[in-house]
Amino acid sequence: MRYLLKLSYDGAPYCGWQIQPSDPSVQQTVEQALSTILGTKTTVTGAGRTDTGVNASCYYAHFDADAQLDVVQTRYKLNAILPSSIAIAEVRKVADGFHARFDARRREYTYFLHREKDPFSDKFSFLCTFPLNFEAMNEAASLLLGEHDFKCFEKTGTDNKTSICTVTEAAWYRKDETHWYFKIAADRFLRNMVRAIVGTLLEVGRGKRSVGNIRDLIENGTRCDAGQSVPGNALFLTEINY
């Protein structure tokens, strides 16, 4: 029987979602908790990778169990033994053929930015005090919409078969006087893609890169031509649609 987990996590203690040989991961931590509860080694398949230190306020994963589970009790037990950095919001039975990664149709990330020093924002937001032209940044962000080859924003050395993604939303929004956030949604994302995009858009906002350069970058650029990646602590995977 296949079950779906809906969870959230603070990425700071982890090397990302996916299991790594020597560093703690969210996947490994959840698998260990589930295996303890079910009394047998249990593999968990996630909706996709997240980079080291990146957070998720909405993440999905599936696992298989030999017998029918009490989903309420399973959630309660998981939350009781998982560290405070991971929370299970829901456990529910799904069709046997459901796949948390391959059935996902839309993923959404949000990057948080604050413009003045704020001790209550530093953990999950990026402090950027440089003057920024958000109108230019949004004009540049609009050039990301549609189906493109985003290899210029992909971490080098990855083994993806394709770097083509379809972006359906990309824009900066103002939360209040000093807090902004960037929201981007697509059918799929490449490793480091969102952080590289944000870093590049900040260069546009600072006047170090023209709006039109974004189009040239997508069409002809490499990772070396794009901007520096921003820190991962301010990035959240915020929604996955199936």
Backbone as JSON, one array per atom type, in Angstrom:
{
  "sequence": "MRYLLKLSYDGAPYCGWQIQPSDPSVQQTVEQALSTILGTKTTVTGAGRTDTGVNASCYYAHFDADAQLDVVQTRYKLNAILPSSIAIAEVRKVADGFHARFDARRREYTYFLHREKDPFSDKFSFLCTFPLNFEAMNEAASLLLGEHDFKCFEKTGTDNKTSICTVTEAAWYRKDETHWYFKIAADRFLRNMVRAIVGTLLEVGRGKRSVGNIRDLIENGTRCDAGQSVPGNALFLTEINY",
  "N": [[0.84, -1.18, 0.0], [0.5, 2.21, -0.82], [1.58, 5.31, 0.52], [1.24, 8.82, 1.11], [3.26, 11.46, 2.2], [2.96, 14.66, 3.57], [5.01, 17.28, 4.25], [7.14, 19.63, 6.04], [10.2, 21.47, 6.27], [13.08, 22.8, 7.94], [15.89, 23.68, 6.33], [18.48, 24.09, 7.28], [20.04, 22.24, 8.94], [20.74, 20.26, 7.15], [22.03, 18.55, 4.19], [20.42, 18.94, 2.11], [17.49, 17.53, 0.46], [18.01, 14.93, -0.61], [19.58, 11.76, 0.04], [22.96, 11.61, 1.08], [26.39, 10.45, 0.99], [27.93, 11.12, 3.32], [26.84, 13.27, 4.74], [24.14, 14.58, 6.76], [20.74, 14.23, 5.67], [17.41, 15.31, 4.72], [15.78, 13.3, 3.65], [17.07, 10.93, 4.54], [16.71, 11.22, 7.31], [13.9, 11.15, 7.61], [13.38, 8.61, 6.56], [14.67, 6.97, 8.45], [13.1, 7.46, 10.71], [10.57, 6.52, 9.88], [11.2, 3.83, 9.39], [11.76, 2.98, 11.95], [9.24, 3.22, 13.19], [7.61, 1.51, 11.62], [8.94, -0.86, 11.82], [10.5, -2.05, 9.9], [12.86, -1.73, 7.23], [12.37, 1.16, 5.41], [11.85, 2.85, 2.44], [11.82, 6.18, 1.26], [10.44, 8.23, -1.2], [10.99, 11.3, -2.64], [9.57, 14.46, -3.82], [11.44, 15.77, -5.28], [14.81, 17.13, -5.53], [16.29, 19.31, -3.1], [18.54, 22.01, -2.56], [21.5, 22.21, -0.46], [20.77, 23.48, 2.73], [18.44, 24.73, 1.88], [14.99, 25.45, 2.38], [11.7, 23.98, 2.96], [8.36, 24.67, 2.88], [6.28, 23.31, 2.01], [6.24, 20.11, 1.06], [6.33, 16.95, -0.6], [6.3, 13.4, -0.29], [6.5, 9.86, -0.97], [5.84, 6.55, 0.31], [5.96, 2.96, 0.73], [4.0, 0.48, 2.38], [3.54, -2.68, 3.99], [1.18, -3.34, 5.21], [-2.1, -2.02, 6.04], [-2.18, 1.27, 7.31], [-2.79, 3.2, 10.27], [-3.36, 6.33, 9.64], [-3.49, 8.68, 11.13], [-2.29, 8.03, 13.58], [0.21, 7.29, 12.63], [1.22, 9.71, 11.66], [1.31, 11.13, 14.09], [3.2, 9.62, 15.55], [5.48, 9.87, 13.94], [6.0, 12.65, 14.09], [6.61, 12.75, 16.75], [9.09, 11.56, 17.03], [10.76, 12.65, 15.11], [13.22, 15.24, 14.49], [12.99, 18.72, 15.57], [13.28, 20.23, 13.32], [11.9, 19.12, 11.22], [8.61, 18.59, 10.17], [5.65, 16.7, 10.03], [2.81, 17.15, 8.19], [0.67, 15.76, 7.16], [-0.46, 12.43, 6.59], [-1.46, 10.23, 4.15], [-3.35, 7.71, 2.39], [-2.67, 6.71, -0.95], [-3.15, 6.05, -4.49], [-1.7, 3.03, -5.77], [-0.03, 3.43, -7.93], [0.83, 6.02, -7.77], [3.3, 8.62, -7.89], [5.53, 10.57, -6.17], [7.44, 12.25, -7.29], [7.41, 12.05, -10.19], [4.75, 12.5, -10.85], [4.28, 15.11, -10.24], [3.27, 18.29, -11.35], [3.63, 21.01, -11.23], [5.84, 23.2, -9.63], [6.69, 25.42, -7.01], [8.76, 28.04, -5.93], [9.89, 30.29, -3.37], [11.71, 33.18, -2.68], [13.08, 35.04, -0.09], [13.66, 38.42, 0.9], [15.19, 41.03, 2.69], [15.52, 44.53, 3.36], [16.64, 46.09, 5.29], [18.59, 45.81, 8.28], [17.54, 43.19, 10.33], [16.93, 41.35, 13.05], [15.03, 39.37, 13.29], [14.54, 38.38, 10.86], [16.79, 37.38, 9.67], [17.43, 34.58, 9.68], [15.82, 33.3, 7.77], [15.8, 34.9, 5.53], [17.3, 37.06, 3.07], [19.62, 39.58, 3.54], [19.84, 42.54, 1.85], [21.13, 45.49, 1.2], [21.78, 47.21, -0.81], [20.86, 49.79, -3.18], [17.99, 49.04, -5.1], [16.34, 48.45, -8.17], [13.32, 47.52, -8.46], [11.37, 47.5, -10.39], [12.76, 47.22, -12.81], [13.85, 44.73, -12.27], [11.58, 43.13, -12.26], [10.79, 43.42, -14.89], [12.89, 42.14, -16.14], [12.55, 39.6, -15.02], [10.21, 38.78, -16.26], [11.09, 37.92, -18.7], [11.86, 35.39, -18.29], [9.68, 33.77, -18.47], [7.84, 31.07, -19.95], [8.88, 28.35, -22.15], [12.19, 27.42, -21.97], [15.73, 26.86, -22.43], [17.48, 26.48, -19.61], [20.15, 26.22, -18.93], [22.16, 28.02, -18.32], [21.72, 28.79, -15.75], [22.11, 26.58, -14.26], [23.73, 24.44, -11.93], [27.09, 23.57, -12.44], [28.37, 20.45, -13.66], [26.27, 18.69, -13.24], [24.05, 15.92, -14.05], [21.75, 16.03, -15.62], [19.39, 15.03, -18.11], [18.15, 16.87, -19.69], [17.97, 20.44, -19.84], [15.83, 21.99, -20.15], [13.07, 23.89, -19.17], [9.75, 24.9, -18.21], [8.64, 27.92, -17.34], [6.13, 29.41, -15.46], [5.47, 31.46, -13.78], [7.09, 34.34, -12.55], [8.18, 36.71, -10.53], [8.74, 39.69, -8.54], [7.56, 40.64, -5.33], [6.23, 43.01, -3.06], [6.24, 42.92, 0.39], [6.18, 44.51, 2.72], [7.4, 47.66, 3.96], [10.14, 47.08, 4.1], [10.52, 44.45, 3.37], [10.67, 42.01, 0.85], [9.73, 39.56, -1.66], [10.55, 36.96, -3.96], [8.83, 35.13, -6.33], [8.66, 32.11, -8.08], [7.52, 29.8, -10.47], [7.39, 26.61, -12.02], [7.42, 23.77, -14.3], [9.48, 22.1, -13.7], [12.68, 22.24, -11.99], [16.15, 23.07, -12.17], [19.29, 22.11, -10.64], [20.36, 24.45, -8.3], [19.17, 26.46, -9.72], [17.14, 28.45, -9.05], [18.41, 30.04, -7.11], [20.53, 31.05, -8.59], [19.17, 32.49, -10.53], [17.91, 34.48, -8.94], [20.18, 35.81, -7.95], [21.17, 36.83, -10.34], [19.07, 38.53, -11.15], [19.22, 40.39, -9.12], [21.53, 41.69, -9.81], [20.63, 43.02, -12.06], [18.84, 44.75, -10.8], [20.62, 46.34, -9.41], [21.79, 47.72, -11.38], [23.96, 46.65, -12.64], [23.69, 44.94, -14.67], [21.92, 44.73, -17.73], [18.36, 44.8, -18.49], [17.71, 43.51, -20.91], [19.86, 41.79, -21.15], [19.2, 39.44, -19.9], [17.67, 37.97, -21.69], [19.61, 37.45, -23.66], [21.36, 35.98, -22.13], [19.9, 33.64, -21.53], [19.62, 32.61, -24.1], [22.24, 32.3, -25.09], [24.11, 32.09, -23.04], [26.38, 30.79, -20.46], [26.87, 29.1, -17.3], [28.87, 30.58, -16.1], [28.4, 33.09, -17.06], [26.14, 34.04, -15.84], [24.67, 35.5, -12.82], [25.99, 35.58, -9.41], [25.18, 32.95, -7.15], [22.66, 33.31, -4.69], [22.41, 33.09, -1.06], [21.22, 29.97, 0.38], [19.54, 29.84, 2.6], [17.38, 31.57, 2.54], [15.62, 30.61, 0.75], [12.65, 28.91, -0.16], [10.85, 25.99, -0.88], [7.63, 26.19, -1.8], [5.23, 25.23, -2.81], [3.69, 22.41, -4.36], [2.11, 21.0, -7.06], [-0.13, 18.48, -8.21]],
  "CA": [[0.0, 0.0, 0.0], [1.31, 3.41, -0.95], [1.15, 6.44, 1.34], [1.83, 10.12, 0.8], [3.6, 12.34, 3.31], [3.1, 16.1, 3.35], [5.89, 17.72, 5.32], [7.89, 20.87, 5.91], [11.46, 21.34, 7.0], [14.12, 23.82, 8.01], [16.99, 23.0, 5.66], [19.79, 24.45, 7.82], [20.88, 21.13, 9.43], [20.81, 19.17, 6.17], [22.7, 18.76, 2.91], [19.34, 18.93, 1.12], [16.56, 16.41, 0.63], [18.5, 13.62, -1.04], [20.6, 11.08, 0.84], [24.35, 11.76, 0.67], [27.21, 9.46, 1.69], [28.52, 11.48, 4.62], [26.17, 14.38, 5.41], [22.72, 14.31, 7.06], [19.76, 14.74, 4.71], [16.02, 15.19, 5.16], [15.32, 11.98, 3.24], [17.62, 9.94, 5.46], [16.1, 11.4, 8.63], [12.52, 10.67, 7.54], [13.43, 7.16, 6.38], [15.03, 6.35, 9.73], [11.94, 7.56, 11.59], [9.55, 5.6, 9.37], [11.67, 2.45, 9.59], [11.59, 2.69, 13.37], [7.81, 3.07, 13.47], [7.04, 0.36, 10.9], [9.66, -2.07, 12.19], [11.18, -2.6, 8.73], [13.53, -0.69, 6.44], [11.38, 1.8, 4.54], [12.41, 3.86, 1.53], [10.94, 7.31, 1.0], [10.73, 8.89, -2.47], [10.55, 12.68, -2.56], [9.11, 15.17, -5.02], [12.6, 16.3, -5.98], [15.92, 17.55, -4.7], [16.5, 20.7, -2.71], [19.95, 22.24, -2.29], [21.94, 22.32, 0.93], [20.3, 24.64, 3.47], [17.17, 25.25, 1.36], [13.85, 25.05, 3.2], [10.45, 23.63, 2.29], [7.14, 24.82, 3.69], [5.35, 22.33, 1.44], [7.0, 19.07, 0.37], [5.62, 15.67, -0.62], [7.08, 12.18, -0.51], [5.68, 8.67, -0.81], [6.49, 5.32, 0.77], [5.11, 1.78, 0.67], [3.89, -0.31, 3.6], [2.97, -4.0, 3.73], [-0.15, -3.43, 5.79], [-2.81, -0.75, 6.13], [-1.74, 2.04, 8.46], [-3.61, 4.24, 10.87], [-2.6, 7.51, 9.19], [-3.44, 9.67, 12.21], [-1.27, 7.57, 14.52], [1.51, 7.33, 11.96], [1.66, 11.12, 11.69], [1.62, 11.47, 15.48], [4.45, 8.96, 15.94], [6.57, 10.48, 13.2], [6.3, 13.96, 14.67], [7.14, 12.56, 18.1], [10.5, 11.15, 17.02], [11.54, 13.47, 14.2], [13.73, 16.47, 15.1], [12.12, 19.89, 15.43], [13.48, 20.83, 12.0], [11.02, 18.45, 10.25], [7.24, 18.4, 10.67], [4.73, 15.99, 9.14], [1.49, 17.79, 8.23], [-0.38, 14.82, 6.77], [-0.16, 11.11, 6.01], [-2.69, 9.7, 3.55], [-3.21, 6.63, 1.42], [-2.84, 7.11, -2.34], [-3.15, 4.93, -5.44], [-0.42, 2.32, -5.8], [0.81, 3.93, -9.0], [1.2, 7.43, -7.55], [4.72, 8.88, -7.71], [5.69, 11.93, -5.65], [8.29, 13.06, -8.18], [7.04, 12.05, -11.61], [3.38, 12.98, -11.03], [4.22, 16.55, -9.95], [3.1, 19.08, -12.58], [4.04, 22.41, -10.99], [6.57, 23.45, -8.39], [6.82, 26.85, -6.75], [9.75, 28.46, -4.95], [9.83, 31.68, -2.93], [12.95, 33.68, -2.09], [12.77, 36.17, 0.77], [14.68, 39.46, 0.9], [14.9, 42.2, 3.52], [16.32, 45.67, 2.92], [17.29, 46.67, 6.47], [18.97, 44.83, 9.29], [16.38, 42.73, 11.09], [17.33, 40.1, 13.69], [13.97, 38.37, 13.21], [14.43, 37.92, 9.47], [18.07, 36.89, 9.16], [17.54, 33.13, 9.5], [15.1, 32.83, 6.6], [15.7, 35.97, 4.54], [18.61, 37.56, 2.64], [19.77, 41.02, 3.74], [20.43, 43.22, 0.7], [20.92, 46.91, 1.46], [22.08, 48.0, -2.01], [19.68, 50.31, -3.9], [17.51, 48.09, -6.09], [15.25, 48.87, -9.05], [12.47, 46.33, -8.56], [10.64, 47.56, -11.66], [13.65, 46.61, -13.79], [13.98, 43.33, -11.91], [10.37, 42.44, -12.71], [10.83, 43.39, -16.35], [13.84, 41.07, -16.47], [11.94, 38.33, -14.61], [9.19, 38.4, -17.25], [11.77, 37.26, -19.81], [12.04, 33.98, -17.92], [8.44, 33.04, -18.69], [7.78, 30.22, -21.13], [9.78, 27.21, -22.23], [13.54, 27.82, -22.35], [16.86, 26.08, -21.93], [17.99, 27.26, -18.49], [21.46, 25.69, -18.54], [23.01, 29.1, -17.8], [21.46, 28.93, -14.31], [22.25, 25.26, -13.65], [25.02, 24.14, -11.32], [27.93, 22.79, -13.34], [28.67, 19.09, -13.24], [25.07, 17.87, -13.05], [23.87, 14.91, -15.09], [20.4, 16.07, -16.16], [19.28, 14.73, -19.53], [17.74, 18.1, -20.36], [17.92, 21.63, -18.99], [14.66, 22.75, -20.61], [12.0, 24.03, -18.17], [8.69, 25.84, -18.57], [8.35, 28.81, -16.21], [4.78, 29.97, -15.58], [5.39, 32.66, -12.94], [8.38, 34.84, -12.07], [7.95, 38.12, -10.2], [9.03, 40.19, -7.21], [6.41, 41.22, -4.64], [6.57, 43.75, -1.84], [5.46, 42.5, 1.55], [6.0, 45.74, 3.5], [8.39, 48.69, 3.63], [11.53, 46.58, 4.02], [10.56, 43.03, 3.04], [10.23, 41.63, -0.49], [9.96, 38.15, -1.98], [10.52, 36.58, -5.37], [8.11, 33.87, -6.51], [8.86, 31.52, -9.39], [6.88, 28.5, -10.6], [7.73, 25.93, -13.26], [7.15, 22.34, -14.28], [10.65, 21.48, -13.08], [13.78, 23.16, -11.74], [17.49, 22.51, -12.21], [20.05, 22.33, -9.41], [20.84, 25.81, -8.06], [18.56, 27.35, -10.71], [16.45, 29.59, -8.47], [19.39, 30.9, -6.45], [21.29, 31.74, -9.63], [18.26, 33.47, -11.13], [17.76, 35.6, -8.02], [21.44, 36.54, -7.95], [21.26, 37.55, -11.61], [18.09, 39.62, -11.12], [19.73, 41.43, -8.21], [22.49, 42.47, -10.59], [19.8, 43.92, -12.86], [18.33, 45.76, -9.89], [21.72, 47.22, -9.0], [22.3, 48.41, -12.56], [25.19, 46.01, -13.11], [23.31, 44.1, -15.82], [20.73, 45.29, -18.36], [17.19, 43.91, -18.57], [17.83, 42.71, -22.12], [20.9, 40.79, -21.0], [18.6, 38.19, -19.46], [17.32, 37.23, -22.91], [20.86, 36.99, -24.26], [21.9, 34.97, -21.23], [19.14, 32.39, -21.73], [19.82, 32.1, -25.46], [23.62, 31.99, -25.44], [25.02, 32.13, -21.9], [26.76, 29.64, -19.65], [26.75, 29.41, -15.87], [29.84, 31.61, -15.76], [27.89, 34.39, -17.49], [25.04, 34.44, -14.97], [25.07, 36.09, -11.55], [26.37, 34.73, -8.29], [24.06, 32.37, -6.42], [22.37, 33.88, -3.38], [22.39, 32.06, 0.0], [20.08, 29.06, 0.34], [18.68, 29.89, 3.78], [16.21, 32.41, 2.28], [14.83, 29.98, -0.31], [11.66, 27.94, 0.28], [9.92, 25.31, -1.77], [6.41, 26.59, -1.13], [4.03, 24.56, -3.3], [3.82, 21.39, -5.4], [0.79, 20.61, -7.55], [-0.17, 17.2, -8.93]],
  "C": [[0.88, 1.24, 0.0], [0.7, 4.57, -0.15], [1.92, 7.7, 0.97], [2.08, 10.9, 2.09], [3.6, 13.78, 2.82], [3.9, 16.62, 4.53], [6.5, 19.08, 5.04], [9.19, 20.7, 6.68], [12.32, 22.6, 6.89], [15.37, 23.16, 7.44], [18.36, 23.22, 6.27], [20.63, 23.24, 8.28], [21.22, 20.08, 8.37], [21.55, 19.56, 4.88], [21.69, 18.81, 1.77], [18.41, 17.77, 1.39], [17.26, 15.09, 0.45], [19.61, 13.08, -0.17], [21.99, 11.27, 0.22], [25.21, 10.82, 1.51], [27.62, 9.84, 3.1], [27.78, 12.57, 5.38], [24.7, 14.05, 5.68], [21.8, 14.95, 6.03], [18.36, 14.59, 5.3], [15.5, 13.79, 4.84], [15.8, 10.9, 4.22], [16.94, 10.01, 6.83], [14.68, 10.88, 8.66], [12.5, 9.15, 7.38], [13.75, 6.43, 7.68], [13.84, 6.36, 10.69], [10.85, 6.58, 11.17], [9.94, 4.15, 9.62], [11.52, 2.04, 11.04], [10.14, 2.41, 13.71], [7.23, 1.79, 12.86], [7.77, -0.95, 11.21], [10.34, -2.75, 11.02], [11.79, -1.45, 7.94], [12.56, -0.13, 5.39], [12.04, 2.91, 3.74], [11.38, 4.95, 1.26], [11.38, 7.99, -0.29], [10.14, 10.29, -2.46], [10.15, 13.28, -3.89], [10.26, 15.74, -5.83], [13.67, 16.73, -4.99], [15.75, 19.0, -4.26], [17.97, 20.83, -2.33], [20.23, 22.3, -0.79], [21.42, 23.61, 1.57], [18.98, 25.21, 3.01], [16.02, 24.65, 2.15], [12.67, 24.61, 2.34], [9.3, 23.83, 3.27], [6.05, 23.89, 3.18], [6.16, 21.34, 0.61], [6.21, 17.77, 0.45], [6.6, 14.52, -0.89], [6.16, 10.98, -0.34], [6.53, 7.5, -0.3], [5.48, 4.19, 0.7], [5.14, 1.04, 2.0], [3.19, -1.63, 3.28], [1.55, -4.14, 4.24], [-0.79, -2.04, 5.84], [-2.43, -0.03, 7.42], [-2.84, 2.94, 8.99], [-2.88, 5.55, 10.6], [-2.48, 8.57, 10.27], [-2.34, 9.3, 13.2], [0.13, 7.6, 13.91], [2.07, 8.74, 11.97], [2.09, 11.5, 13.1], [2.97, 10.87, 15.89], [5.65, 9.55, 15.22], [6.97, 11.81, 13.81], [6.92, 13.83, 16.07], [8.63, 12.23, 18.08], [11.37, 11.94, 16.05], [12.08, 14.71, 14.91], [12.81, 17.65, 14.83], [12.23, 20.56, 14.06], [12.61, 20.21, 10.91], [9.66, 18.23, 10.89], [6.4, 17.71, 9.61], [3.34, 16.61, 9.28], [0.38, 16.79, 7.96], [0.23, 13.51, 6.29], [-1.46, 10.61, 5.41], [-2.4, 8.63, 2.53], [-3.48, 7.17, 0.02], [-2.84, 5.86, -3.22], [-1.75, 4.32, -5.53], [0.52, 2.87, -6.87], [1.26, 5.37, -8.84], [2.7, 7.55, -7.34], [4.93, 10.34, -7.33], [6.5, 12.82, -6.56], [7.69, 13.16, -9.58], [5.62, 12.54, -11.87], [3.22, 14.47, -10.75], [4.18, 17.33, -11.27], [3.59, 20.52, -12.43], [4.72, 22.51, -9.64], [6.77, 24.96, -8.23], [7.86, 27.1, -5.65], [9.55, 29.93, -4.61], [11.16, 32.05, -2.27], [12.67, 34.98, -1.35], [13.97, 37.12, 0.9], [14.27, 40.57, 1.85], [15.96, 43.27, 3.27], [17.04, 46.38, 4.07], [17.58, 45.58, 7.48], [17.78, 44.49, 10.18], [16.72, 41.38, 11.72], [16.28, 39.0, 13.59], [13.77, 37.85, 11.79], [15.68, 37.18, 9.0], [18.12, 35.39, 8.89], [16.93, 32.68, 8.19], [14.92, 33.91, 5.53], [17.11, 36.49, 4.26], [18.65, 39.08, 2.79], [20.5, 41.61, 2.54], [20.13, 44.71, 0.82], [21.27, 47.8, 0.27], [20.8, 48.6, -2.58], [19.29, 49.35, -5.01], [16.34, 48.67, -6.88], [14.36, 47.65, -9.27], [11.64, 46.33, -9.85], [11.47, 46.91, -12.77], [13.8, 45.12, -13.53], [12.77, 42.53, -12.36], [10.29, 42.38, -14.23], [11.76, 42.28, -16.81], [13.25, 39.7, -16.14], [10.91, 37.85, -15.62], [9.8, 37.69, -18.44], [12.04, 35.79, -19.53], [10.82, 33.13, -18.26], [8.47, 32.25, -20.0], [8.78, 29.08, -21.06], [11.14, 27.66, -22.76], [14.53, 26.78, -21.87], [17.55, 26.93, -20.87], [19.36, 26.78, -18.02], [22.38, 26.75, -17.96], [22.81, 29.31, -16.3], [21.65, 27.6, -13.57], [23.65, 25.05, -13.09], [25.83, 23.25, -12.25], [28.19, 21.4, -12.76], [27.48, 18.21, -12.98], [24.87, 16.96, -14.25], [22.44, 14.88, -15.63], [20.4, 15.76, -17.66], [18.87, 15.96, -20.33], [17.72, 19.25, -19.36], [16.77, 22.54, -19.41], [13.57, 22.73, -19.52], [10.97, 25.02, -18.71], [8.3, 26.64, -17.34], [7.01, 29.48, -16.44], [4.57, 31.21, -14.72], [6.79, 33.05, -12.5], [8.22, 36.33, -11.8], [8.37, 38.41, -8.77], [7.78, 40.85, -6.63], [6.88, 41.9, -3.36], [5.64, 43.33, -0.71], [5.16, 43.69, 2.46], [7.15, 46.68, 3.14], [9.79, 48.13, 3.39], [11.64, 45.12, 3.59], [9.95, 42.77, 1.66], [10.37, 40.11, -0.64], [9.8, 37.92, -3.48], [9.84, 35.22, -5.48], [8.33, 33.38, -7.94], [8.25, 30.12, -9.4], [7.22, 27.92, -11.97], [7.36, 24.46, -13.16], [8.29, 21.56, -13.63], [11.72, 22.54, -12.87], [15.1, 22.4, -11.78], [18.2, 22.81, -10.89], [20.59, 23.76, -9.39], [20.16, 26.86, -8.94], [17.95, 28.61, -10.09], [17.44, 30.55, -7.83], [20.22, 31.68, -7.46], [20.44, 32.8, -10.32], [18.12, 34.7, -10.23], [19.03, 36.45, -8.0], [21.61, 37.37, -9.21], [20.29, 38.72, -11.65], [18.53, 40.74, -10.18], [20.77, 42.29, -8.92], [21.77, 43.45, -11.52], [19.31, 45.07, -11.98], [19.37, 46.76, -9.45], [22.3, 47.99, -10.18], [23.58, 47.82, -13.11], [24.95, 45.13, -14.33], [22.04, 44.68, -16.42], [19.59, 44.28, -18.35], [17.34, 42.97, -19.76], [18.89, 41.63, -22.04], [20.34, 39.44, -20.58], [18.22, 37.33, -20.67], [18.57, 36.65, -23.57], [21.47, 35.85, -23.44], [21.22, 33.62, -21.45], [19.47, 31.77, -23.09], [21.26, 31.62, -25.7], [24.57, 31.81, -24.26], [25.34, 30.79, -21.28], [26.63, 30.04, -18.18], [27.72, 30.51, -15.46], [29.34, 33.01, -16.12], [26.78, 34.92, -16.6], [25.58, 34.99, -13.65], [25.44, 35.08, -10.49], [25.14, 34.2, -7.58], [23.9, 33.03, -5.06], [22.32, 32.77, -2.34], [21.1, 31.25, 0.0], [19.12, 29.2, 1.5], [17.4, 30.68, 3.56], [15.28, 31.8, 1.23], [13.92, 28.9, 0.27], [10.98, 27.3, -0.92], [8.55, 25.47, -1.12], [5.16, 25.88, -1.64], [4.4, 23.53, -4.37], [2.4, 20.98, -5.78], [0.88, 19.34, -8.38], [-1.38, 17.17, -9.88]]
}
